[in-house]
Amino acid sequence: FFFKQKTAYELAQRLVGSEMCIRDSNNSEINGADYLPSDGFIIYIDSMRFIPENCGLIKVNLRAYTINLDKLIEETMIFPDLSSTVCMPVYKKKKILTVSNLDPTAVIIASLEVFDKELLKDRILGFIVLNAFIDSVSKEPISDVNAVNYRLNEGHFQLPIYCEYPFSTPFKMDKVIMLDTIPCASVLVRIKKLPSGKQDMEYEEPPEYKTGEYHTMYCTFSPEERDLMSERILEHSSTLKEVIESWRAREGIKTELREIEAVEWLTSFMKAAPHAYIFDYKYYEKYNPTAGILFSIEGFHNCPTNLPLVVLCTFNPPGEYYETSRNPSSSFLISSVQFDSPQKSMRFSETAQRMTGINDTERWQLILDIRSVTFEKGEPKLVEWGWSIISLFDRSHGGTYVNTGLHQLPVYKAPLPASVLSDVAKASDLHVYMQDLATRHPSVKYVEPMSIIVLLKDFRYQNVYKGTFEYKRFNKNAIPKAQWGAYDYNIQTHARVEKGPKLKELVPSGETAESYQQRITEAAKKLSLIHIS
């Protein structure tokens, strides 16, 4: 495993040399003179790096806003050179800003618009964000519209692509940098001050990436992202012209276009607003068994009991635990709870499980068997509460992808019918199947409106879903739409449940939360026949 990863990286270095070069650079040019009301500057969009292949062509919609998100300039649309590749699109375009008395809190926000090749719909891939000015002394972004001594945030920048909306008022960069980012992808940008009295200047070619001139303060890469880069650089990447010809062929159009005609054709239908749907995270990279999947259960909502719950997780197929042998070899237990969490919406504290080497030819699911542990006269008793199920993969976009997302799943009443196991193993789309599960199997009933919150993501996506129990991002697609209101978890719901009783109030007198937790886990392992070292 490790030998293969190292060999791939070394081969990538040998094949492309500087393209894999990742340097930590601090080449901003912020020691110049203060910015004057009559000054102007140029924004260069040079290129992008390691864009997900499934994204196709990306249009840059460049805007500038105040700290209160009042628009300062009209949108500028920038298209890439169509001879460049999807993975490494080249733009080499500039935007000149010569607005008199430009607000010192100005922030540059560019939305990156893509055309989803599978859905044939406009989507926002993400956003790049950069403050236009900084304080002359502290070198911090400007937050006062009346600031006087400030300078242009001049330099070469390698910027991450944020795949969440950065539009919150008042705008603060320290909030933006906490947002999710697209794995290993970035945009190379330059900001340069216009010479005094000038309204324009000759286009300046960008430096080669290998020189390390792009400032990387905002753009750091995890080891997993660097591994992903070594994979991506070895893959064939179509040119953008080939992508457009493929789209037009699907529309039944066979005539070839010159580049300017192709741009006009693209402009006619790529009109996504800044708040359009964001491109789905899960389709960034196809599943890699070596990298694997990260899985965690974040907790429950609307628990019908005030007892701590545990979850026995079993792979299906084969679902061996539910055979007469009760074979636990394909199962594992989630049992460590956060005793400070509400009883109604209890949370787990266990580290995410990394699952590698799973063959993607099967329609793998995880059965989530929910149980409570009680103690009667010191003897433990395991009580079945309910169950749910989640698919590990998504095959709806022309390949196998990890079913990345923060999933809010309905809970069904125990016991789990054996007939469901074989049926769900054949389901091509488990979300669609679950929408109608109670109709297909009359014995299946909801524990309404109880839900279980599950996080799945490709192991290489370290910079997405970084928070915990992010209720604003729950995916309810497995819940029948007619019932979404009953299952909804919003800011009002959150405030209400947080005021309710906590799990720590259930700890028996004279016992610590830690010792109570240990008793629960040991009892659940013993009674489930799960033996975990």
N, C-alpha and C positions, 0 to 999 in steps of 0.2 A: 504493500500500500504506500508506505512512505517513499520507497524507491521509485515508484511510478510517478509520484507527484514531483519529486526532485528532478527526475529525468525530463518530464514535460517542461518544467520551468527552464532547465538548462537548454533544452532544445529551442524553446521560445527565444531565449537570449541569443542563441547562435543564429537563428533565422532572421530575427528582426532587430537585434541589437538594442538601439536606443528606444524603440517603441515600448519596451517593457520597463524602461528606466523610470523609477519613482524616486524623486529626490525631495527632501524637505528644504524648501527655499523660502527666504524672507526678503524677496526683492521688491518690496514696495518702495515708492519714491516719494516719501511724505516729508522730506526735509526742505522743501522748496519754500517759496514766498507765499504769503497769505493769498487766498482767492479773493478777487475783487468783483463787485457787481457787474462790471463790463466784460469780465473774462468769459471764455467758453472752453469746452473740452470735447474730446472725441472718445466714443466707446467703440472698441473693436470687438466683434465676435469672430474669433479666429477658427476654432474647431471644437469638436467634442470627442471624447474618448470612451471606448468600451460601452457603447449604447447597446441595449438588448436587441438582438437580431430580429425579434418578433415585432419591433416597433416600426420598422420602415422609415419613411422620410419624416424629418422633424422641421417644422417651421418655427422660427423664433419670433415671438411677439414682444417687442421691447417697449417698456413703459417706465415712467418715473412718477413717483408719488411723494407727498409730504409725509411727515410722521403720523398724521391723521388720515392718511390714505386719500387725500385730495389729489386728483390727477394733475400733473404739471405739464406733460407733453402729450401730443397725440401719438397713438400707437404706430410703431414702425415694424413692418413685417420683413423678415430676413429669411431667405431660402438658401440651402446649401448648394455647393457645386455638385451637379448631378453625376459627374464622373467619379466622385468620391464614394466611399463605402458606407453601408448602414452602420457598421461598428465604429468607424472613425470618420464621420462626416466633416467636411471642410467647408467653412463659410467665407472667411477672409472679407468680411463686410464691415463698414463703419457707420456710425450714427453720430452726427455733430450736434452738440447742444450749445446754443449761443443765447439762451434765454436771459434777458436782463433781470438782475436781482433775483436769481434763482434761489428758492428757499434753501437755507443751509441744512435743513433736516432731510433733504431729498434722498430718497432711496430708489435704486434701480431694481426693478422687478421684471424679469422676462419669463413669460409662460412658454413652455415648449410643447407645441401642438403636434400630435401624431395622427395618422390614419390607421386605425386598427384593421389589419389585413384580413382577419378572420370575421369580425363583426361587420366590416365595411362601414364603420362609423368613426366620427371625429372624437378624439380624446385628448386630454391634457396629460402628457408624460410626467411633467413636474415643473419646478420653478428654480431659477437661479436668482440670488438676492445679494445686493452689495450696497453699502452706504456710499453715497457720492462724495461726502465730505467728512473730515475728522477735525477735532479740536487741535489747534496749533501746538498746544502745550502737552495735554494729556494723551493725544493721539487716539482718543475715544470718539465714537460716533456722536454727532450733534443731536441734542434733544430740545434745544431752545431755538425757536424760530427767529429770535432777535439776536442770536449769536453774531459776533463781529469778527473775532480772530479765529479763522478756520482755514483749512487747506483742502485742496482736492485730494481725494484718496487715489493718488496716481500710482500706476504700476502695472505689473503683469500678474494675473490671478488665475489660479486653478480652483474653480468653484464646484462644490457638490450640487447635485440635482435633488432638490427637496421634493418628495412625493406626497406632501400634505400642503394644504392651503396656508400660505404665510400671511394672509390678510387679517390681521387683528389690530385694533386700535387701543391705545397708541402703539405704533409699530416699535418693537424692540428687537434688536438683533440677537440678544441673549436668549429670547424665546425661539427665534427661528432656528438657531443652531441645535436646538433640542428635537427638531422635527425629524421624521424618517427620511432617509436618503436612498437613492437607487444604488444597489451594490456596484462598486468599482467604477461607476460612471462619473464623468465630470465635464465641465465646459471651460475652455481656455479663453480668457477675456483680457483685454488691455484697456486702461484708461489713461489718456494723455492730454495734457493741457495744451490748448491752442496758443501759438505765439501771440504776444501782445498786438492787438489791432488786427489780427487775422480772423477771417470768417471760415476759412477752410485751409487745408494743407494736403500735400501729396500723400497718397496711400503708402504706409510703411509696412513692408512684409513682416510677418511674425517671426520670432526666433524659432529655431528648431527646439523641439521639446527636450532633447537630450542635454541642452545647455543648462537646464535647471533654472531658467530665468522666471518661471511662473511661481508666484508666491503661493505656498500651500497651507497657510495658517488655517483656512477654513475647510481644508480637504485632506483628511487623514484616512488611511486605509487599514483595515484589520488584516490579520494573516489570512483569514478566509477569503477576503476580497482579492488579495494578491494571488492566492491560488486560482481564483476564478479568472483573473486576468491572464494567467498562464494558459488556461484552457481556451479562453476566447481568442487569444492571438493566434492559436493554431487552427481555428475554424475558418472555413471559407465564408467570406462576407460578400453578399451581392452588392453591385453598384446601385446607386439610387436610380439611375436611368433604367436598369433592369427591373427594379421594383415597380416603377411607373408603367413600363411596358407590360408587366405582368398584370397590374391592376386594370389597365385599359383592355387587355385581352379578355379578362373576366367580364368586362362590360361589352364585349363583342366589337371593340374598336381595334383595328389593325394598322391604321396609318401611323407612321412615325412622326414625332414632333421634334422641332428644334428646341434647345434648352429654354429660350424665352417663351415659346409656346407651351412647353410643359409646365413652366411656372404659372402662366396664366390659367392653364387648365386646373392646376392644383388649387390656386387661389379661389376658384369658383366654388369649391365645396369645403375647403378647410377654413371654417369660420367659427371655431369654438370660442366661447366667451371665457374669461378668466376663471369663472366658477363652473365650467363644464365638468362632466364626469372625468375623474382621473383614471388613467390606464390601470387595469387591475394588476396589483403587485405580483400575483402568482405566475404571470406569463412572462416574467423577465428572462428566466433561464429554464431549460428543460431539466428534468430530474436527473441527478447523478447519484447512483447507488453508493459510491465511495464517500461523497460528501454527506448524504443522508438527510434525515428529517429531524427537526426539533419538535417535540410534543410536550405540552403541559396542560394540566387542568387548572384553570385559574380560580374556579369556584362555582357557586350556585346562586340562583336568584329565586325568591319566593319559596324557600324551603318550608315544607308542611310540618316539619318536626323541629324541636329544639335540641335534638341530639346531634353530636358530631357525626358526620358521614364520611365513609371511605369509598373509594372507587376501585374495583377490580377491572383491569383493562386486558382484553383478550383479542388476539388477532383472528380475523375471519376473512377468507377461509384459513384454517380448517375449523376454527371454533371448537377445538378439542376439549376445552374445559367443560363444555356443555354436553359432552358425550357421557355415557355411563361411567367411564373410567375416571372422570373429573381430572383429566391430565392438565397439570398447571404449567407445563413447559413453555407454552406460548402466551403466558399471562404475567402481568406485573401489577403491583399495588400502589395506589396513591392514597396516603393517609395523614400526612403532616399538615395540620390546619393552623391558621393564624387565629389565636385565641382573642386577639383584639378586634377581629372582624365581627360584623353583625350576625346574629343568629339567623336572621331572615335571608341574608346574602353572604353566607360563609365563604371564606377564601382559603386556598391552599398555599403552603409556603415551600413546596418541594421544588428542587432544581429541575429545569426542563430535561426530559429524556431525549438523548440523541440515538436515533435508530438508523443504522447503516446496513448496506448489503441487501436491502429488500428488493426482490425481483419485481420489476414494474410490469411484467406481463400479466399478473393477476390483478383483479379488482379488489385490492386489499382494503379492509375496513378495520376499525377498532371498535369492539363492543365495550361499552362503558356500563358496568354493572354496579349500581349504587346501593350501598348497605349502611346500616347503622350498627354500632356495637354498644350493647348494654351489659350491665353487670348486676346480676341478681344473686345476692348472698355471696358475692365474691366470684361467682362463676360467669364467664363471658358468654354472651349470646349474640349471634350475628343475625340481623333482621333484614330481609330483602325489601328495598323501597321502590326501586324502579330501575330503568335502564335507558340508554340511548345508543346511538351509533354514528360514526363519522367515517367518511371515505378519506383515504390517505392521498389519493391522486385525482387529478382533473385531466381529462383527455379531450376537452371541447375545443381546443385551439390547435389542432393538427399535430399534437405531440403529447408526451406525458409530463405533466407538471405536478409539483407538490401542491396539495390543496391549501395553499397559504391563506391564512386569515384568522380572525378572532371570531370564532363561531359560537352563536347562541343556539343551542340545540334543545328541542323539547324533550321532556322526560316522560317515559311511558311507565305504566304500572307494572310491577313485577307479578308473575315471573315472565321471563323472556320466552315466547313461544318458539319451539324448535323449528317450526316451519318458516319463520322469518329469516333464520340464518342462511338457508339455501337460497331463498328468494333474493335477499339483498346482495348476495355474492354474484348474482347474475345482472343486477341493475346497472345499466349504462350510465345513469345519472342519479346518484343517491339522493341529492336534494329534491329532485322531482319526485322520486319514489316516496320519500318521507312525507311530502306534501299530502299524499293520498294513502298513507300507510294504514290508517285506521279503517279506511274503506276496503282496502285489499285484505286486511286481516281483522275481522269483526271482534276477535278476542283482545285486540290491542286497544288500550284506553290511555288517555293522557293523565298524568299527574298535573292537572291544570291549575295555575299557569307556571309550574315549576320549570326551570331551565338550567342547563349545565353549560358553563363557559369554557371553551376549549381553544387553545392556541396551537395552530400548526404552521410551520414555515420551513422552507428550504434552509438547511444549515448554513448555507453561504449568505443568507440574507440577514446578517448580523445587525444591520442598521434599520430594520423595519420592525414594527411592533415592539419597541423597546420598553414601553411602560407596562404597568400591571393593571388589570381590570379596567381597561379604557372603554367604558360603556358607550361612549359616543361612536365607537367603531365596531360595535357588535354586528355581525352578519346574521340576519334572521331568515335567510333563504330556506332553511329546513323547516321553518314553522309555517303552517298554513296562513296565507295573507289575511284571511278573515279574522285570525286570532292575534295579529301583531299588536293590537292595542293592549290586550291583556298581558302580553309578555314584555311590553315596552319598559326600557330602563333609561330614563332621562335624568336631567339635572335635578328635577323635583323629586323623582324617585330616590335618587342617590342621597339627597339631603334627608329625606324621611327615614330611610333604612339606617343611615348612619346614627340617627338619634335613638334608634331602638336598642334593645338589650344585646349585650355582646356574649360571645361564646365563653369568655373567661368566667362569666357568672355561673356556668354549668360545672366548673371544676369542683369536685367533692371537697367538703371541708377537711382541712388538715392535709391536703395534697396540693402539690404544685402543678402548674400547667404542663411542665416538662414530664413529670412522672405520670400524669394522667394520659398524656399523649403516647408515652411509651407503652402503657398498658393497652391502649386502644390498638396501636400498631401490632403489638405482639399477638393480641387476641385475634385480630383480623387475619394475620398471616397463618396462625394455627388453624382457625376455623375454615379458611379458604384453601388450606393445603398449599399455600404459597411459601416457598422457602427462599428467602433472599439473603445473601451474605452481606 
